[in-house]
Amino acid sequence: QVQLVESGGGLVQPGGSLRLSCTASRSLFSIYAMGWYRQAPGKQRELVAQIRSGGNTNYSNSVKGRFTISTDNAKNTVYLQMNSLKPEDTAVYYCSGTIVVLANQYDYWGQGTQVTVSS
C-alpha cells in the first residue's frame, strides 16, 4: 500500500502559476508510476501527467508545454508545476500511485486538491 498526501492548490489568476506536491508514504523507487489527474465539475477524471519509475513522462495534449511533472526521490515527492494557467484548468487535482505486485496492478489516490483559475 501507499498513502499519498497532496498540497499546493489554491486560487490563481489566468496566466499564473502553481506547484502541486504529492508526498508518498514509501520510496518512489518502489512505485511503478506516479501521476496527476484532474476532475472538473460534471466531467470525468482525466490524466494530466504521469511519470514512470524509469523517468519516462507523458502529458495530456491540453497541458503540454505548460505543465511539468517531476520527482524528488529523497523526499518521496512528486510535483506538478503548472504555468500559464487557464480557467479551463480549474478542477480538483488528484495524485495517483501505481504499484505492481506479481503482475497485478494496484492504484492508489490522494484526497485531491482544488485548483481554481479565475480573475
N, C-alpha and C positions, 0 to 999 in steps of 0.2 A: 504494500500500500504506500501511498504518498499523500501528504497533505499539502495543499497549495494555498498561499495567502497573497492576495493582490493588494496593491496600493497605488496611489498616484492619479486617480481620476479626479474630475472636477469640471468647472465651468471655464471655458476659454473662448475668446473671440475668433471669428473666422480669420484664417491666416496664421493663427498662433500655434504654439507647440505644447505638447505634454509628453511626459515619460511615465509609462506604467511599469511597475515592478511586480514580479511574482517570485516568492521565495518558497522553495520546496523543502520538505522535511527530510530529504535524503539527497545523496550526491547526484548531481546531474549526469554523472558518468554511468549511473545505473538506470537512467531513464532513456528510452529509445527516442522519444521525440517530445519536444515542448512546443506549445502553440498558443496563439491568441485567437479567440473567436469573438464575435460580437452579435448582439441581437437587438435590433431596433423594435419599437412597439409595432405590433401587427405583422412582423416579419419573422422568417425563420433564422435560426442561428447560422452564421456563416463563418468560414475560416478567413482570418485576416492574414496571418503569417505563421509559419512553422519553421522550426529548426530541428534537425535530427542530430543524433549523437556524433555523427561524422562531420558535422558542421554545415551540411547542405541546408539551404533555406529555400522556401518558396512563399510567394505572396499572392494575394488576390489582385486581379488587374486594377481594381479600384484604388488600391493603396500603393502600387509600385511606384518607386521614385519618391514617395513621401514618407513612408514608414520604414523603420529598420528594426529587425529583431536581433538581439544579441544576448550573450550569456556571460556571467561571471561565475566560473566554476568554484572559485574559492568561497563564494557566498551562497552557492546553490541557488542562484537567482537568474531569472531571465527577464529581459527588458523589452519594451516596445517603445521606441522613440517615434513620436508622431509629429510630423511637421506639416506646415501648410494645411492645417485642418479646415475642413469644410462642414457646413451644417449637416450634410448627409452622413458625416462620420459619427453623429450623435447616436449613442447606443450604450447598452451595458456590455462591458468587455469582460470576457472570461478567460482565465488562464487554464490550459489543459496540459496534462502529462500522460504519456502513453508508456506503459511498461509491458514488456513481452516476457512471458514465463512459459517455457516448454511449448513454444509456438502459439500460445494463447495471448491475445492482446487485451490489455485492461486499460481503460481510460478513466482518468480522474479529473475533477474540476474544482476550481476555486469558487469563491462565493460571488464573484463578479464585482466590478467597479463601474460606476456611472461616469460616462464622458458626455458632456453637453457642449456643443459648439454653437454659440449664439452671440449676437451683438446686443 
